[in-house]
Amino acid sequence: MPLALLPASAQAFAPRSGPTIVLGTRVETWLTHALKRINRVKRPLNSVNQHHRCLTETLSGPSAIWTLASLMVPKAPDAELKKDSNPLVEAIYNYQLIHIEGYVVHVDMVSQNEITYKLTQESIDALIEYHREIYSADMAASTWEWSEKDVQLKKLQDEFVQSVNRYVFRTHVRALEGLEDDGAGELLEGRSDEVKTAINHLFQPLMPPPPRIVDVVHPYGAVQQVEGQGSWWQPGPSLPPPASSASPAGPEMSSAPLDPWRVLGSTPSPTVTSGTESNSPWSTSGIQDTHIPSPATTYGQPFGQSYTTSTQTFSSGQTMAPIPALPLPSTLISQSCGPSQFAFDTLGGFGNSSMAAQYPIQI
């Protein structure tokens, strides 16, 4: 049921007045038994109007106060509590019970089938005092200091005063089964736990502002010192020169540093470039600038050449003449037939070498 449908006595800071009771055309049997049980004077309960009159008079009395729940809270802030080795002594001296009491402001047995309770002024004052004197002190001690801490704490206390005065507990109308003499009563079937949970939710924590992110600014002199000492952008140590290609066991060559781009890479199709400087290890090999096409995977090791795996250098066993330029595929196609093919094979041609396999011959 929306709060707007509650009577004016259920509003915040409203004084207590008689409850508003709405009964249906037929009264429940359990309500009749409850009213007969608490009435000291026997009175007839044969109609809806008689039930309405009896229930209104019973719940409007000054002693019609219901015990909704009980909260155990500390008597003083945490820094002032007594410390003892016996936990029972600590519980007796350091904690107290606050009884949450209320009175009935509305009974609806037609549309919502619920009953509404509002806290008594004594319970409201006890909760406000505990929040201001003890709870707020503990919250202030458990948070760090900032400029607007007192303002935020005061705002938190004002919000609690408003919320505890607006609080009403609404539950099923069968709670009237706990009705006792003079209109007092106690919540049954675990309904007091709902009140205790709702009251605890009214105690909001004190939230400090998030810490500011401070940018670290280095002094200008420190930056210059770091720039002067830094050497991470300088080139690394140069690679050692390879061994002499003329003789594997010959004397060592000059240890002058070589540029990284002058080192011959291990690619399938290398381009041999004769060195222009006097200290280049390839200047004595006598090999001219020649581009060798990539051979097939079945290409074997050339005759008279060897690779030394221990030193990972290339050496030539014999002095060879400059490598002649290879014929184009169009020349091979024109010489694939006739007697010239035999002369080409016998006079230094490809022969049965696997090099001929990479140039397909069309007939």
C-alpha positions as CSV (number, residue, x, y, z in Angstrom):
1,M,0.0,0.0,0.0
2,P,1.5,3.4,-0.9
3,L,2.5,5.7,2.0
4,A,0.0,8.3,0.8
5,L,-2.9,6.1,1.8
6,L,-1.7,6.0,5.4
7,P,-3.4,8.3,8.0
8,A,-1.9,11.6,9.0
9,S,-0.7,10.1,12.3
10,A,1.8,7.9,10.3
11,Q,3.6,10.9,8.9
12,A,7.0,12.0,10.3
13,F,6.9,14.1,13.5
14,A,3.2,13.6,13.8
15,P,1.7,13.2,17.3
16,R,0.0,10.0,18.3
17,S,-3.7,9.6,17.7
18,G,-6.2,6.8,17.5
19,P,-5.6,4.2,14.8
20,T,-7.6,3.9,11.5
21,I,-9.2,0.5,11.2
22,V,-10.9,-0.9,8.1
23,L,-12.7,-4.2,8.5
24,G,-14.5,-6.3,5.8
25,T,-18.1,-7.5,5.7
26,R,-17.0,-10.7,7.4
27,V,-14.7,-10.8,10.5
28,E,-12.1,-13.5,10.7
29,T,-12.5,-16.1,13.4
30,W,-9.0,-15.6,14.8
31,L,-9.6,-11.9,15.4
32,T,-12.8,-12.7,17.4
33,H,-10.8,-15.2,19.6
34,A,-8.0,-12.6,20.2
35,L,-10.4,-9.9,21.2
36,K,-12.3,-12.2,23.6
37,R,-9.0,-13.3,25.1
38,I,-7.8,-9.9,26.1
39,N,-11.1,-8.3,27.2
40,R,-11.5,-8.3,31.0
41,V,-15.1,-7.3,30.7
42,K,-17.2,-9.6,28.6
43,R,-18.7,-7.7,25.7
44,P,-20.7,-8.9,22.8
45,L,-18.8,-9.4,19.5
46,N,-21.6,-10.5,17.1
47,S,-21.2,-7.9,14.3
48,V,-18.6,-6.1,12.4
49,N,-19.4,-2.8,14.1
50,Q,-18.9,-4.4,17.6
51,H,-15.5,-5.8,16.4
52,H,-14.5,-2.4,15.0
53,R,-15.4,-0.5,18.2
54,C,-13.7,-3.0,20.5
55,L,-10.5,-3.1,18.4
56,T,-10.4,0.7,18.2
57,E,-10.8,1.2,21.9
58,T,-8.2,-1.4,22.7
59,L,-5.5,-0.1,20.3
60,S,-6.1,3.6,21.3
61,G,-5.3,3.2,25.0
62,P,-2.1,4.8,26.4
63,S,-0.8,1.4,27.4
64,A,-1.3,-0.1,23.9
65,I,2.5,-0.1,23.2
66,W,4.0,-3.0,21.2
67,T,7.5,-4.3,21.6
68,L,8.8,-4.5,18.0
69,A,12.5,-5.4,18.6
70,S,15.5,-5.0,20.9
71,L,18.9,-3.8,19.9
72,M,22.1,-4.4,21.9
73,V,24.4,-1.4,21.4
74,P,27.6,-0.2,23.2
75,K,27.2,2.2,26.1
76,A,30.2,4.4,25.1
77,P,32.5,4.9,22.1
78,D,34.9,2.1,21.4
79,A,37.9,4.0,22.9
80,E,36.1,4.3,26.3
81,L,34.9,0.7,26.6
82,K,36.1,-1.3,29.6
83,K,38.6,-4.1,28.7
84,D,38.4,-7.3,30.7
85,S,39.5,-10.9,30.2
86,N,36.1,-12.1,31.0
87,P,33.7,-11.5,28.1
88,L,30.7,-11.6,30.4
89,V,32.0,-8.7,32.4
90,E,32.7,-6.8,29.2
91,A,29.1,-7.4,28.0
92,I,27.6,-6.2,31.3
93,Y,29.6,-3.0,31.6
94,N,29.9,-2.1,28.0
95,Y,26.6,-2.9,26.3
96,Q,23.0,-1.9,26.8
97,L,19.6,-2.8,25.2
98,I,17.4,-0.4,23.4
99,H,13.9,-1.6,23.2
100,I,12.2,-0.5,19.9
101,E,8.6,0.1,20.7
102,G,5.7,1.3,18.6
103,Y,2.0,1.7,18.4
104,V,-0.6,0.8,15.8
105,V,-1.6,3.6,13.4
106,H,-3.5,1.7,10.7
107,V,-5.3,-1.7,10.3
108,D,-6.5,-2.7,6.8
109,M,-8.3,-6.1,6.5
110,V,-10.0,-5.3,3.1
111,S,-7.5,-4.6,0.4
112,Q,-3.9,-5.0,1.8
113,N,-4.5,-7.2,4.9
114,E,-1.7,-5.5,6.8
115,I,-1.1,-3.6,10.0
116,T,1.2,-0.5,10.3
117,Y,3.2,0.5,13.4
118,K,5.0,3.7,14.1
119,L,7.8,4.1,16.6
120,T,7.1,5.8,19.9
121,Q,8.8,9.1,20.7
122,E,10.8,7.5,23.5
123,S,12.3,4.9,21.1
124,I,13.0,7.7,18.5
125,D,14.9,9.8,21.1
126,A,16.9,6.8,22.4
127,L,18.0,5.9,18.8
128,I,18.9,9.5,18.0
129,E,21.0,9.9,21.2
130,Y,22.9,6.7,20.5
131,H,23.5,7.8,17.0
132,R,24.8,11.2,18.0
133,E,26.9,10.3,21.1
134,I,28.3,6.9,20.3
135,Y,27.8,5.9,16.7
136,S,29.0,9.2,15.2
137,A,32.0,9.2,17.5
138,D,33.1,5.8,16.4
139,M,32.6,6.8,12.7
140,A,34.7,9.9,13.2
141,A,37.5,8.0,14.9
142,S,37.6,5.3,12.1
143,T,38.0,7.7,9.2
144,W,40.8,10.0,8.3
145,E,40.6,13.8,8.7
146,W,39.5,16.1,5.9
147,S,38.4,19.7,5.8
148,E,34.6,19.0,5.6
149,K,34.5,16.1,8.0
150,D,32.4,17.9,10.7
151,V,30.0,19.2,8.1
152,Q,29.5,15.7,6.7
153,L,29.1,14.2,10.2
154,K,26.4,16.8,11.0
155,K,24.6,16.1,7.8
156,L,24.7,12.3,8.6
157,Q,23.1,13.0,11.9
158,D,20.3,15.1,10.4
159,E,19.5,12.5,7.9
160,F,19.2,9.9,10.6
161,V,16.8,12.1,12.5
162,Q,14.6,12.4,9.5
163,S,14.7,8.7,8.5
164,V,13.9,7.4,12.0
165,N,10.9,9.7,12.3
166,R,9.6,8.6,9.0
167,Y,10.0,4.9,9.7
168,V,6.9,2.8,9.9
169,F,6.8,-1.0,10.1
170,R,4.2,-2.7,7.9
171,T,3.4,-6.4,8.2
172,H,0.6,-8.9,7.8
173,V,-2.5,-8.3,9.8
174,R,-2.1,-11.7,11.5
175,A,0.4,-9.9,13.8
176,L,-2.7,-9.0,15.9
177,E,-2.6,-12.5,17.2
178,G,0.2,-11.3,19.5
179,L,-2.2,-8.8,21.1
180,E,-2.1,-8.8,24.9
181,D,-4.0,-7.1,27.8
182,D,-4.6,-3.3,27.5
183,G,-3.7,-3.3,23.8
184,A,-0.1,-4.1,24.2
185,G,1.5,-6.8,22.2
186,E,4.7,-8.4,20.8
187,L,5.5,-9.4,17.3
188,L,5.5,-13.1,16.6
189,E,6.8,-15.5,13.9
190,G,10.1,-13.7,13.5
191,R,8.7,-10.4,12.5
192,S,10.9,-8.6,15.1
193,D,14.0,-9.6,13.0
194,E,12.5,-7.6,10.1
195,V,12.3,-4.5,12.4
196,K,15.8,-5.0,13.6
197,T,17.2,-5.3,10.1
198,A,15.3,-2.2,9.0
199,I,16.6,-0.1,12.0
200,N,20.2,-1.2,11.4
201,H,19.9,0.0,7.8
202,L,19.1,3.5,9.0
203,F,22.7,3.8,10.4
204,Q,24.6,4.9,7.4
205,P,28.4,4.9,7.4
206,L,30.4,8.1,7.2
207,M,31.9,8.2,3.6
208,P,35.1,10.2,3.3
209,P,35.9,11.8,-0.1
210,P,38.1,9.7,-2.4
211,P,41.8,10.5,-2.2
212,R,43.2,12.9,-4.8
213,I,45.5,11.6,-7.4
214,V,48.8,13.6,-7.2
215,D,51.0,13.8,-10.2
216,V,54.7,13.3,-9.5
217,V,56.7,16.2,-11.0
218,H,60.4,15.6,-11.4
219,P,62.7,18.6,-10.9
220,Y,64.3,20.1,-14.0
221,G,67.8,19.4,-12.7
222,A,67.1,15.7,-12.1
223,V,65.7,15.4,-15.7
224,Q,69.0,16.9,-17.1
225,Q,71.1,14.5,-15.0
226,V,69.1,11.5,-16.2
227,E,69.5,12.6,-19.8
228,G,73.3,13.1,-19.3
229,Q,73.7,9.7,-17.8
230,G,71.5,7.7,-20.0
231,S,73.2,5.5,-22.7
232,W,70.3,3.3,-23.7
233,W,69.9,4.9,-27.1
234,Q,73.6,4.5,-28.0
235,P,74.5,1.7,-30.4
236,G,75.6,-1.6,-28.9
237,P,78.9,-3.4,-29.3
238,S,79.9,-4.1,-32.9
239,L,80.0,-7.6,-34.2
240,P,83.5,-9.3,-34.5
241,P,84.7,-9.7,-38.1
242,P,84.6,-13.1,-39.8
243,A,87.7,-15.2,-40.4
244,S,89.7,-14.8,-43.5
245,S,88.2,-16.5,-46.6
246,A,91.6,-17.2,-48.2
247,S,92.8,-19.6,-45.5
248,P,90.8,-21.0,-42.6
249,A,93.9,-21.2,-40.4
250,G,95.4,-17.9,-41.6
251,P,96.2,-15.0,-39.4
252,E,93.4,-13.0,-37.8
253,M,92.1,-9.9,-39.6
254,S,91.8,-6.4,-38.3
255,S,89.3,-6.0,-35.4
256,A,87.8,-2.8,-36.9
257,P,84.0,-2.6,-36.2
258,L,81.7,-3.4,-39.1
259,D,78.4,-1.8,-39.9
260,P,75.5,-4.1,-39.3
261,W,74.3,-3.8,-42.9
262,R,77.7,-5.0,-44.2
263,V,77.3,-8.4,-42.5
264,L,76.3,-11.0,-45.0
265,G,72.9,-12.5,-44.0
266,S,72.0,-16.2,-44.3
267,T,69.2,-15.8,-46.8
268,P,68.3,-18.3,-49.5
269,S,69.1,-15.8,-52.3
270,P,72.2,-13.7,-51.2
271,T,73.5,-10.9,-53.2
272,V,77.3,-10.8,-53.0
273,T,78.7,-7.3,-53.1
274,S,82.4,-6.7,-53.3
275,G,83.7,-4.4,-50.5
276,T,84.9,-1.0,-51.3
277,E,87.0,-0.6,-48.2
278,S,90.4,-2.0,-47.7
279,N,89.5,-3.8,-44.5
280,S,86.5,-5.8,-45.9
281,P,86.9,-9.6,-45.7
282,W,85.4,-10.1,-49.1
283,S,87.9,-7.8,-51.0
284,T,90.3,-10.7,-51.7
285,S,87.9,-13.3,-52.9
286,G,87.8,-12.0,-56.4
287,I,84.1,-12.4,-56.8
288,Q,82.3,-9.7,-58.8
289,D,78.8,-8.4,-58.1
290,T,76.5,-11.3,-59.2
291,H,73.0,-12.1,-58.2
292,I,72.4,-15.8,-57.7
293,P,68.8,-16.9,-58.0
294,S,67.4,-19.0,-55.3
295,P,68.0,-22.7,-56.0
296,A,65.5,-25.5,-55.4
297,T,65.4,-27.5,-52.3
298,T,67.3,-30.4,-54.1
299,Y,70.2,-28.2,-55.0
300,G,73.4,-29.9,-53.7
301,Q,76.6,-28.4,-52.4
302,P,78.8,-27.0,-55.2
303,F,82.0,-28.7,-56.1
304,G,85.1,-27.5,-54.3
305,Q,83.3,-25.5,-51.7
306,S,82.7,-26.3,-48.0
307,Y,80.9,-24.9,-45.0
308,T,82.6,-24.8,-41.7
309,T,80.0,-25.2,-39.0
310,S,82.4,-24.7,-36.1
311,T,83.3,-21.1,-37.0
312,Q,80.1,-20.4,-39.0
313,T,82.1,-18.8,-41.8
314,F,82.2,-19.5,-45.6
315,S,85.4,-20.7,-47.1
316,S,86.4,-21.7,-50.6
317,G,88.6,-24.7,-51.0
318,Q,89.8,-23.7,-54.5
319,T,90.3,-20.5,-56.3
320,M,87.5,-20.3,-58.9
321,A,87.0,-18.0,-61.8
322,P,84.2,-15.5,-61.7
323,I,80.8,-17.1,-62.0
324,P,79.4,-16.5,-65.5
325,A,75.9,-15.2,-65.9
326,L,73.3,-18.0,-66.2
327,P,71.4,-18.3,-69.5
328,L,67.8,-17.1,-69.6
329,P,65.0,-19.7,-69.8
330,S,64.2,-18.5,-73.4
331,T,67.6,-19.6,-74.5
332,L,67.1,-23.0,-73.0
333,I,63.8,-23.4,-74.8
334,S,65.4,-22.7,-78.1
335,Q,68.2,-25.2,-77.5
336,S,66.0,-28.0,-76.1
337,C,65.8,-29.8,-79.5
338,G,68.3,-30.8,-82.2
339,P,71.9,-31.6,-82.1
340,S,72.8,-28.4,-80.2
341,Q,71.2,-29.9,-77.1
342,F,73.8,-32.6,-77.1
343,A,76.7,-30.2,-77.5
344,F,75.2,-28.0,-74.7
345,D,75.1,-30.9,-72.3
346,T,78.7,-32.1,-73.1
347,L,80.4,-28.7,-73.3
348,G,79.9,-27.5,-69.7
349,G,76.1,-27.2,-69.7
350,F,73.7,-28.2,-67.0
351,G,74.0,-31.9,-67.8
352,N,72.2,-34.0,-65.4
353,S,72.5,-31.5,-62.6
354,S,69.6,-30.7,-60.5
355,M,69.9,-27.1,-61.4
356,A,68.1,-27.9,-64.7
357,A,65.0,-29.1,-62.8
358,Q,64.0,-25.5,-61.9
359,Y,63.7,-24.4,-65.5
360,P,60.8,-26.3,-67.1
361,I,61.3,-27.1,-70.8
362,Q,58.3,-26.9,-73.0
363,I,58.2,-29.0,-76.2
